[in-house]
Amino acid sequence: MESTPSTQEGEQQDQNNSTIYTPSDEELKQLVDFLDPLKNDPTSSDRFNALTNLTQVELSNQIRKLEEWALVLGVNEDIQLQKGKLLGILNDH
Protein backbone atom coordinates (compact mmCIF):
# COMPACT_ATOMS: atom_id res chain seq x y z
CA MET A 1 0.00 0.00 0.00
CA GLU A 2 1.41 3.36 -1.05
CA SER A 3 1.48 6.09 1.56
CA THR A 4 0.30 9.58 0.71
CA PRO A 5 1.50 12.81 2.26
CA SER A 6 -0.60 13.87 5.21
CA THR A 7 -2.94 16.79 4.79
CA GLN A 8 -4.49 19.17 7.23
CA GLU A 9 -8.18 19.11 8.06
CA GLY A 10 -10.21 20.39 5.11
CA GLU A 11 -7.54 19.52 2.56
CA GLN A 12 -7.53 16.75 -0.03
CA GLN A 13 -5.04 15.49 -2.59
CA ASP A 14 -5.98 15.70 -6.26
CA GLN A 15 -4.66 13.36 -8.95
CA ASN A 16 -1.49 15.48 -9.31
CA ASN A 17 -0.80 15.26 -5.55
CA SER A 18 -1.60 18.97 -5.23
CA THR A 19 -3.34 19.97 -2.04
CA ILE A 20 -6.88 21.25 -2.52
CA TYR A 21 -8.57 23.06 0.36
CA THR A 22 -12.13 21.88 0.90
CA PRO A 23 -14.25 24.12 3.12
CA SER A 24 -15.92 22.55 6.12
CA ASP A 25 -19.68 22.13 6.30
CA GLU A 26 -19.78 25.04 8.77
CA GLU A 27 -17.86 27.31 6.37
CA LEU A 28 -20.21 26.38 3.55
CA LYS A 29 -23.23 27.04 5.77
CA GLN A 30 -21.83 30.46 6.69
CA LEU A 31 -21.30 31.27 3.02
CA VAL A 32 -24.83 30.20 2.07
CA ASP A 33 -26.24 32.21 5.01
CA PHE A 34 -24.24 35.23 3.83
CA LEU A 35 -25.42 34.86 0.24
CA ASP A 36 -29.03 33.97 1.10
CA PRO A 37 -30.37 37.58 1.03
CA LEU A 38 -29.05 37.95 -2.51
CA LYS A 39 -31.48 35.37 -3.87
CA ASN A 40 -34.32 37.94 -3.70
CA ASP A 41 -32.30 40.61 -5.51
CA PRO A 42 -33.07 40.33 -9.24
CA THR A 43 -29.56 41.34 -10.27
CA SER A 44 -27.95 38.80 -7.94
CA SER A 45 -30.35 35.86 -8.11
CA ASP A 46 -28.74 34.25 -11.16
CA ARG A 47 -25.29 34.44 -9.60
CA PHE A 48 -26.66 33.16 -6.28
CA ASN A 49 -28.28 30.18 -8.01
CA ALA A 50 -25.05 29.42 -9.85
CA LEU A 51 -23.03 29.51 -6.63
CA THR A 52 -25.44 27.31 -4.71
CA ASN A 53 -25.19 24.63 -7.41
CA LEU A 54 -21.38 24.38 -7.29
CA THR A 55 -19.62 21.34 -5.91
CA GLN A 56 -17.45 21.74 -2.82
CA VAL A 57 -14.29 21.84 -4.94
CA GLU A 58 -15.76 24.42 -7.34
CA LEU A 59 -16.97 26.51 -4.40
CA SER A 60 -13.55 26.23 -2.80
CA ASN A 61 -12.00 27.55 -6.01
CA GLN A 62 -14.44 30.49 -6.02
CA ILE A 63 -13.56 31.23 -2.39
CA ARG A 64 -9.85 31.14 -3.25
CA LYS A 65 -10.42 33.57 -6.14
CA LEU A 66 -12.31 35.95 -3.85
CA GLU A 67 -9.56 35.76 -1.21
CA GLU A 68 -6.92 36.51 -3.85
CA TRP A 69 -9.02 39.40 -5.16
CA ALA A 70 -9.40 40.80 -1.63
CA LEU A 71 -5.64 40.59 -1.14
CA VAL A 72 -4.94 42.42 -4.41
CA LEU A 73 -7.49 45.11 -3.50
CA GLY A 74 -5.89 45.53 -0.08
CA VAL A 75 -2.41 45.91 -1.56
CA ASN A 76 -3.67 48.41 -4.15
CA GLU A 77 -5.46 50.39 -1.46
CA ASP A 78 -2.29 50.52 0.63
CA ILE A 79 -0.32 51.76 -2.39
CA GLN A 80 -2.87 54.52 -3.00
CA LEU A 81 -2.82 55.53 0.67
CA GLN A 82 0.98 55.75 0.61
CA LYS A 83 0.84 57.91 -2.52
CA GLY A 84 -1.71 60.17 -0.85
CA LYS A 85 0.52 60.59 2.20
CA LEU A 86 3.58 61.32 0.05
CA LEU A 87 1.67 63.96 -1.90
CA GLY A 88 0.39 65.51 1.32
CA ILE A 89 -3.22 64.74 0.43
CA LEU A 90 -3.68 62.45 3.42
CA ASN A 91 -2.42 62.79 6.94
CA ASP A 92 -2.22 60.33 9.83
CA HIS A 93 -5.19 61.81 11.73
DOKOLVEX-602474 format. One line per field, with one value per atom (N, C-alpha, C, CB): residue in one letter; z, x, y; atom name. Coordinates in steps of 0.1 Angstrom, whole numbers, padded with zeros to 4 digits. Atoms other than C-alpha are relative to their C-alpha. Glycine has a CB too. Layout:
<martis>
residuo: [a:...]
c3: [Z:...]
c1: [X:...]
c2: [Y:...]
atomo: [CA:...]
</martis>
This chain:
<martis>
residuo: [m:m:m:m:e:e:e:e:s:s:s:s:t:t:t:t:p:p:p:p:s:s:s:s:t:t:t:t:q:q:q:q:e:e:e:e:g:g:g:g:e:e:e:e:q:q:q:q:q:q:q:q:d:d:d:d:q:q:q:q:n:n:n:n:n:n:n:n:s:s:s:s:t:t:t:t:i:i:i:i:y:y:y:y:t:t:t:t:p:p:p:p:s:s:s:s:d:d:d:d:e:e:e:e:e:e:e:e:l:l:l:l:k:k:k:k:q:q:q:q:l:l:l:l:v:v:v:v:d:d:d:d:f:f:f:f:l:l:l:l:d:d:d:d:p:p:p:p:l:l:l:l:k:k:k:k:n:n:n:n:d:d:d:d:p:p:p:p:t:t:t:t:s:s:s:s:s:s:s:s:d:d:d:d:r:r:r:r:f:f:f:f:n:n:n:n:a:a:a:a:l:l:l:l:t:t:t:t:n:n:n:n:l:l:l:l:t:t:t:t:q:q:q:q:v:v:v:v:e:e:e:e:l:l:l:l:s:s:s:s:n:n:n:n:q:q:q:q:i:i:i:i:r:r:r:r:k:k:k:k:l:l:l:l:e:e:e:e:e:e:e:e:w:w:w:w:a:a:a:a:l:l:l:l:v:v:v:v:l:l:l:l:g:g:g:g:v:v:v:v:n:n:n:n:e:e:e:e:d:d:d:d:i:i:i:i:q:q:q:q:l:l:l:l:q:q:q:q:k:k:k:k:g:g:g:g:k:k:k:k:l:l:l:l:l:l:l:l:g:g:g:g:i:i:i:i:l:l:l:l:n:n:n:n:d:d:d:d:h:h:h:h]
c3: [0000:0000:0000:0012:0002:-0011:0010:-0014:-0010:0016:-0008:0011:0006:0007:0010:-0005:-0010:0023:0008:-0008:-0008:0052:-0003:0015:0003:0048:0012:-0012:-0011:0072:-0002:0002:0000:0081:-0011:0013:0011:0051:-0013:0005:0012:0026:-0006:0002:0007:0000:-0011:-0007:0011:-0026:-0013:0003:0013:-0063:-0007:-0008:0007:-0089:-0003:-0013:0002:-0093:0013:-0008:-0013:-0056:0005:0001:-0005:-0052:0011:-0012:-0011:-0020:-0004:0012:0003:-0025:0013:-0011:-0013:0004:-0003:0004:0001:0009:0012:-0001:-0011:0031:0008:-0004:-0009:0061:-0002:0015:0001:0063:0007:0006:-0007:0088:-0009:0013:0009:0064:-0012:-0005:0011:0035:0005:-0006:-0006:0058:0002:0013:-0002:0067:-0013:0007:0013:0030:-0005:-0010:0005:0021:0008:0001:-0008:0050:-0004:0015:0005:0038:-0013:-0001:0014:0002:0000:-0009:0000:0011:-0003:0013:0004:0010:-0014:0009:0014:-0025:-0009:-0005:0009:-0039:-0003:0007:0003:-0037:-0008:0013:0008:-0055:-0015:0005:0013:-0092:-0007:-0008:0007:-0103:0006:0002:-0006:-0079:-0001:0014:-0001:-0081:-0009:-0003:0009:-0112:0006:-0014:-0006:-0096:0013:0003:-0012:-0063:-0003:0008:0004:-0080:-0006:-0011:0006:-0099:0012:-0009:-0011:-0066:0008:0008:-0009:-0047:-0007:0004:0007:-0074:-0002:-0013:0002:-0073:0009:0003:-0009:-0059:0010:-0008:-0011:-0028:-0006:0011:0006:-0049:-0009:-0009:0008:-0073:0009:-0010:-0010:-0044:0007:0010:-0006:-0028:-0009:0003:0010:-0060:-0001:-0014:0000:-0060:0012:-0001:-0012:-0024:-0001:0012:0001:-0032:-0010:-0007:0009:-0061:0007:-0013:-0008:-0038:0010:0007:-0010:-0012:-0007:0007:0007:-0038:-0005:-0013:0005:-0052:0012:-0005:-0012:-0016:0003:0012:-0003:-0011:-0010:-0001:0010:-0044:0003:-0014:-0003:-0035:0012:0002:-0012:-0001:-0003:0011:0004:-0016:-0008:-0008:0009:-0042:0009:-0011:-0008:-0015:0009:0010:-0007:0006:-0008:0006:0009:-0024:-0002:-0014:0002:-0030:0013:-0004:-0013:0007:0001:0012:-0001:0006:-0009:-0003:0009:-0025:0005:-0014:-0005:-0009:0012:0006:-0011:0022:-0006:0010:0005:0001:-0007:-0010:0007:-0019:0010:-0011:-0010:0013:0000:-0001:0001:0004:0013:-0012:-0012:0034:0012:-0002:-0011:0069:0010:0008:-0009:0098:0010:0008:-0009:0117:-0003:0001]
c1: [0008:0000:0009:-0010:-0008:0014:-0005:-0001:0004:0015:-0001:0010:0002:0003:0004:-0015:-0003:0015:-0012:0006:0011:-0006:-0005:0004:0006:-0029:-0007:-0011:0007:-0045:-0015:0004:0015:-0082:-0005:-0006:0006:-0102:0008:-0001:-0008:-0075:-0001:0014:0000:-0075:0011:-0014:-0010:-0050:-0008:0010:0006:-0060:0009:-0002:-0007:-0047:0015:-0006:-0014:-0015:0007:0000:-0005:-0008:0001:0014:0001:-0016:-0010:-0004:0009:-0033:-0012:0007:0012:-0069:-0007:-0009:0008:-0086:-0015:0003:0014:-0121:-0007:-0004:0006:-0142:-0009:-0009:0008:-0159:-0015:0004:0015:-0197:-0004:-0007:0003:-0198:0004:0008:-0004:-0179:-0009:0015:0009:-0202:-0013:-0002:0012:-0232:0001:-0004:-0002:-0218:-0001:0013:0000:-0213:-0014:0009:0014:-0248:-0009:-0006:0007:-0262:0003:0003:-0005:-0242:-0007:0015:0005:-0254:-0015:0006:0014:-0290:-0009:-0005:0008:-0304:0001:0005:-0001:-0291:-0009:0015:0009:-0315:-0012:-0004:0012:-0343:0003:-0007:-0004:-0323:0001:0014:0001:-0331:0014:-0009:-0013:-0296:0010:0006:-0009:-0279:-0006:0003:0007:-0304:0007:-0014:-0007:-0287:0013:0001:-0013:-0253:-0001:0008:0003:-0267:-0003:-0011:0004:-0283:0012:-0011:-0011:-0251:0010:0008:-0009:-0230:-0006:0002:0005:-0254:0000:-0015:0000:-0252:0014:-0007:-0014:-0214:0003:0010:-0005:-0196:0009:0008:-0008:-0175:0014:0003:-0013:-0143:-0002:0006:0003:-0158:-0002:-0012:0003:-0170:0013:-0010:-0014:-0135:0008:0007:-0007:-0120:-0005:-0001:0006:-0144:0004:-0016:-0004:-0136:0015:-0001:-0014:-0099:0002:0008:-0001:-0104:-0004:-0009:0004:-0123:0010:-0013:-0010:-0096:0012:0005:-0011:-0069:-0004:0003:0005:-0090:0000:-0014:0000:-0094:0014:-0007:-0014:-0056:0005:0008:-0005:-0049:-0007:-0004:0007:-0075:0007:-0015:-0006:-0059:0014:0001:-0013:-0024:-0001:0008:0002:-0037:-0004:-0010:0005:-0055:0012:-0011:-0011:-0023:0009:0008:-0009:-0003:-0006:0001:0007:-0029:0001:-0014:-0001:-0028:0014:-0004:-0014:0010:0002:0010:-0001:0008:-0006:-0006:0007:-0017:0008:-0014:-0008:0005:0012:0005:-0012:0036:-0003:0006:0004:0017:-0006:-0010:0005:0004:-0015:0006:0014:-0032:-0007:-0005:0005:-0037:0010:-0002:-0009:-0024:-0004:-0002:0002:-0022:-0012:0012:0011:-0052:-0012:-0004]
c2: [-0012:0000:0012:0000:-0012:0034:0010:0005:-0010:0061:0013:0001:-0013:0096:0010:0002:-0010:0128:0004:0013:-0004:0139:0014:-0001:-0013:0168:0005:-0001:-0006:0192:-0002:0015:0001:0191:0010:0003:-0008:0204:0000:0014:0001:0195:-0014:0004:0012:0168:0000:-0003:0001:0155:-0002:-0012:0003:0157:-0010:0013:0010:0134:0004:-0004:-0005:0155:0002:0013:-0002:0153:0014:-0007:-0014:0190:0000:0009:-0001:0200:0009:0005:-0007:0212:0003:-0007:-0004:0231:-0003:0014:0002:0219:0006:-0015:-0006:0241:-0010:0012:0008:0226:0002:0002:-0002:0221:0013:-0011:-0012:0250:0013:0001:-0011:0273:0001:-0002:-0001:0264:0005:-0014:-0005:0270:0016:-0007:-0015:0305:0007:0002:-0007:0313:0000:-0008:0000:0302:0010:-0014:-0010:0322:0015:-0002:-0013:0352:0004:0001:-0003:0349:-0001:-0010:0002:0340:0012:-0006:-0012:0376:0004:0011:-0004:0380:-0008:-0003:0007:0354:0007:-0014:-0008:0379:0013:0004:-0011:0406:-0004:0006:0005:0403:0000:0009:0000:0413:-0010:0014:0010:0388:-0014:0004:0013:0359:-0011:0000:0009:0343:-0005:0006:0004:0344:-0008:0013:0007:0332:-0015:0006:0013:0302:-0008:0000:0007:0294:-0004:0009:0003:0295:-0011:0012:0011:0273:-0014:0004:0013:0246:-0005:0002:0004:0244:-0012:0012:0011:0213:0007:-0011:-0005:0217:0005:-0010:-0003:0218:0013:-0011:-0012:0244:0012:-0002:-0011:0265:0004:-0004:-0003:0262:0009:-0013:-0008:0276:0014:-0007:-0014:0305:0008:-0001:-0006:0312:0005:-0009:-0003:0311:0013:-0012:-0012:0336:0012:-0003:-0012:0360:0004:-0003:-0004:0358:0006:-0013:-0006:0365:0014:-0009:-0013:0394:0010:-0001:-0009:0408:0004:-0007:-0003:0406:0010:-0013:-0009:0424:0014:-0005:-0013:0451:0007:-0002:-0005:0455:0006:-0010:-0005:0459:0013:-0011:-0012:0484:0012:-0003:-0011:0504:0005:-0005:-0004:0505:0009:-0012:-0008:0518:0014:-0008:-0013:0545:0009:-0002:-0007:0555:0006:-0008:-0004:0557:0012:-0011:-0011:0579:0013:-0004:-0012:0602:0006:-0004:-0006:0606:0007:-0011:-0006:0613:0013:-0009:-0013:0640:0010:-0004:-0009:0655:0001:0014:0000:0647:-0006:-0007:0006:0625:0002:-0015:-0001:0628:-0012:0013:0012:0603:0002:-0002:-0002:0618:-0008:0015]
atomo: [N:CA:C:CB:N:CA:C:CB:N:CA:C:CB:N:CA:C:CB:N:CA:C:CB:N:CA:C:CB:N:CA:C:CB:N:CA:C:CB:N:CA:C:CB:N:CA:C:CB:N:CA:C:CB:N:CA:C:CB:N:CA:C:CB:N:CA:C:CB:N:CA:C:CB:N:CA:C:CB:N:CA:C:CB:N:CA:C:CB:N:CA:C:CB:N:CA:C:CB:N:CA:C:CB:N:CA:C:CB:N:CA:C:CB:N:CA:C:CB:N:CA:C:CB:N:CA:C:CB:N:CA:C:CB:N:CA:C:CB:N:CA:C:CB:N:CA:C:CB:N:CA:C:CB:N:CA:C:CB:N:CA:C:CB:N:CA:C:CB:N:CA:C:CB:N:CA:C:CB:N:CA:C:CB:N:CA:C:CB:N:CA:C:CB:N:CA:C:CB:N:CA:C:CB:N:CA:C:CB:N:CA:C:CB:N:CA:C:CB:N:CA:C:CB:N:CA:C:CB:N:CA:C:CB:N:CA:C:CB:N:CA:C:CB:N:CA:C:CB:N:CA:C:CB:N:CA:C:CB:N:CA:C:CB:N:CA:C:CB:N:CA:C:CB:N:CA:C:CB:N:CA:C:CB:N:CA:C:CB:N:CA:C:CB:N:CA:C:CB:N:CA:C:CB:N:CA:C:CB:N:CA:C:CB:N:CA:C:CB:N:CA:C:CB:N:CA:C:CB:N:CA:C:CB:N:CA:C:CB:N:CA:C:CB:N:CA:C:CB:N:CA:C:CB:N:CA:C:CB:N:CA:C:CB:N:CA:C:CB:N:CA:C:CB:N:CA:C:CB:N:CA:C:CB:N:CA:C:CB:N:CA:C:CB:N:CA:C:CB:N:CA:C:CB:N:CA:C:CB:N:CA:C:CB:N:CA:C:CB:N:CA:C:CB:N:CA:C:CB:N:CA:C:CB:N:CA:C:CB:N:CA:C:CB:N:CA:C:CB:N:CA:C:CB:N:CA:C:CB:N:CA:C:CB]
</martis>
